[in-house]
Amino acid sequence: MINSWYSHFFLLLIKGGVIISEIDWIGGDCFYKSAVIFCEIFGVASSKIILREIYAWEKCKLGDCGKIVAGGDVDKNKLKPKGKYPVLANALTNNGIIGFYDDYKHTSPAVTITGRGDIGYAIARETNFTAVVRLLVLKPKRYFDIFFLENSINLKQIYIESTGVPQLTVPQISQYEIPFPPLPEQQKIGTFFRQLDRLITLHKREVLEKR
């Protein structure tokens, strides 16, 4: 049994609408302060756990969490099919990688956020890279964990109303607020999510191999 409140909560969030029964709004951001949820995943059928360990998490606008910039144009003369430093665009396939440069513009750790297409999708980046085609890059301050930021941004479900091609800009994303705990708790949550991602990837691979 996982014994930390945030591990319970985020594990159940992964299950989406299948496990989550209802959200109990006690105040503030419900996703980080409280929830009423089914706990079938823990083998307790038809029962609920009320998570009321409310942490006094601070809130911060993403623009204050670090520096946010937008990627520029692709330099086709430098772009290679293989290399050391990835060139990242807004695509969700292949982790956003469209090729490689011999150099880079952005240093890790950082978080990229799609600004076109499926906007608002965040990915933590652990290697140096170059962002292109208006892909947004958040270079966080030292007291933010990139994996915590990745999942916090993705939980926001960012949506931009537009009559034309939707585009998420630096000023727009900068205004979104996220609650955050102290860095050690961020790191625990980030590690927890990475472990879940590995398990999900492994499960998908096993399913494909059986077909």
C-alpha positions in Angstrom: 0.0 0.0 0.0 1.3 3.4 -1.0 1.4 5.5 2.2 1.7 9.1 1.0 -1.4 11.1 0.2 0.0 12.5 -3.1 0.9 9.0 -4.3 -2.6 7.8 -3.6 -4.0 10.8 -5.5 -1.8 10.8 -8.5 -2.0 7.0 -8.9 -5.8 7.4 -9.1 -5.6 10.4 -11.4 -3.7 8.1 -13.9 -6.9 6.0 -14.0 -8.8 9.0 -15.2 -12.6 8.9 -15.2 -12.7 5.1 -14.6 -11.6 5.4 -10.9 -12.3 8.9 -10.0 -15.9 9.2 -8.8 -16.2 12.8 -7.8 -14.2 15.8 -6.8 -14.9 17.2 -3.4 -14.3 21.0 -3.6 -13.0 22.1 -0.3 -11.3 25.2 -1.7 -8.4 26.2 -3.9 -7.2 23.9 -6.6 -9.1 20.6 -6.0 -6.5 18.5 -7.8 -3.9 19.3 -5.1 -5.8 19.8 -1.9 -8.6 17.4 -1.6 -10.7 14.8 -3.5 -13.3 12.1 -2.9 -12.4 9.1 -5.0 -13.2 5.4 -5.4 -10.3 3.2 -4.1 -11.0 0.1 -6.1 -7.4 0.1 -7.2 -6.5 -0.7 -3.7 -8.9 -3.6 -3.5 -11.6 -1.7 -1.5 -14.7 -2.1 -3.6 -17.4 0.5 -3.5 -15.7 2.6 -0.9 -14.2 6.0 -0.8 -11.1 7.6 0.6 -11.4 11.3 1.6 -8.1 12.9 1.2 -8.1 15.8 3.6 -4.4 16.2 4.3 -4.4 19.8 3.0 -1.0 21.1 2.4 -0.4 24.8 2.4 1.1 24.8 -1.1 2.0 28.1 -2.6 0.7 29.1 -6.0 2.9 30.4 -8.8 2.2 31.7 -12.3 4.2 29.7 -14.8 5.8 32.9 -16.0 7.3 33.3 -12.5 8.4 29.7 -12.3 11.2 30.4 -14.8 11.9 31.9 -18.2 9.6 31.0 -21.1 10.6 31.4 -24.7 9.2 30.2 -28.1 11.2 28.3 -30.6 12.1 29.8 -34.0 12.4 28.5 -37.5 14.0 25.2 -38.6 17.5 25.6 -40.1 17.2 22.9 -42.8 20.9 23.3 -43.7 21.8 22.1 -40.2 19.1 19.5 -39.7 20.4 15.9 -39.7 18.5 12.6 -39.4 20.9 11.5 -36.6 23.0 13.4 -34.1 23.6 14.4 -30.5 21.2 17.2 -29.9 17.6 16.8 -30.8 15.5 19.4 -32.6 12.0 19.5 -31.1 8.8 20.7 -32.6 5.1 20.6 -31.6 4.5 17.0 -32.8 3.5 14.5 -30.1 4.9 11.6 -32.1 8.6 10.6 -31.6 8.8 12.7 -28.5 8.6 15.8 -30.7 12.0 15.1 -32.3 12.2 16.1 -36.0 15.9 15.7 -36.4 19.2 16.8 -34.9 21.7 19.6 -34.8 25.4 19.5 -33.9 24.7 22.3 -31.4 21.9 23.3 -29.2 20.0 26.4 -28.1 18.3 25.3 -24.9 20.0 23.6 -21.9 18.4 21.0 -19.7 16.6 20.6 -17.3 13.7 22.2 -19.1 10.1 21.6 -20.0 8.7 22.0 -23.5 5.0 22.9 -24.1 3.3 22.5 -27.4 2.2 25.9 -28.8 0.4 24.6 -31.9 -1.6 21.6 -32.9 -2.4 19.7 -29.6 -1.6 22.8 -27.6 -0.5 22.7 -23.9 1.1 19.3 -23.8 4.3 19.4 -21.6 7.3 17.1 -21.7 10.2 17.3 -19.3 13.6 17.4 -21.1 16.8 16.0 -19.6 19.1 16.7 -22.6 20.1 19.9 -24.3 18.1 20.6 -27.4 16.8 23.2 -29.9 13.1 24.1 -30.0 11.5 25.2 -33.3 8.1 26.1 -34.9 6.9 28.1 -31.8 7.4 25.2 -29.4 7.4 26.8 -25.9 10.3 26.2 -23.6 10.2 26.7 -19.8 13.6 26.9 -18.1 12.6 26.6 -14.5 14.2 28.2 -11.5 16.3 25.8 -9.3 13.5 25.1 -6.8 11.2 23.5 -9.4 11.3 19.9 -10.5 10.8 19.4 -14.3 8.7 16.2 -13.9 6.5 17.9 -11.4 6.0 20.8 -13.7 5.3 18.5 -16.7 2.5 16.8 -14.9 1.1 20.0 -13.3 0.9 21.6 -16.7 -0.7 18.6 -18.3 -3.4 18.5 -15.6 -4.4 22.0 -16.6 -5.9 20.8 -19.9 -5.1 24.1 -21.6 -7.5 25.2 -24.2 -7.4 28.3 -26.5 -10.5 29.5 -28.2 -9.7 30.7 -31.7 -11.5 31.2 -35.0 -8.3 30.4 -36.8 -5.4 28.0 -36.1 -5.1 27.8 -32.3 -1.8 28.9 -30.9 -0.5 29.1 -27.3 1.8 32.1 -26.8 4.3 32.9 -24.1 2.1 35.6 -22.6 -0.9 33.2 -22.4 1.0 30.3 -20.8 2.8 32.6 -18.4 -0.6 33.5 -16.7 -1.5 29.9 -15.8 -1.1 29.2 -12.1 0.0 26.0 -10.5 0.2 25.1 -6.8 3.5 23.7 -5.7 5.0 22.0 -2.6 8.6 22.2 -1.4 11.2 20.8 -3.8 11.6 17.4 -2.0 7.9 16.7 -2.4 7.9 17.8 -6.0 10.8 15.4 -6.6 8.9 12.5 -5.0 5.8 13.2 -7.1 8.0 13.5 -10.3 9.7 10.2 -9.5 6.4 8.6 -8.9 5.1 9.7 -12.3 8.2 8.5 -14.1 7.8 5.0 -12.6 4.2 5.0 -13.7 5.3 6.0 -17.2 7.8 3.2 -17.4 5.1 0.7 -16.3 2.6 2.0 -18.8 5.3 1.8 -21.6 6.2 -1.7 -20.6 2.6 -2.8 -20.5 1.9 -1.3 -24.0 5.0 -3.1 -25.3 3.9 -6.4 -23.9 0.4 -6.0 -25.4 1.9 -5.3 -28.8 4.2 -8.3 -28.6 1.2 -10.6 -27.9 -0.7 -9.5 -31.0 
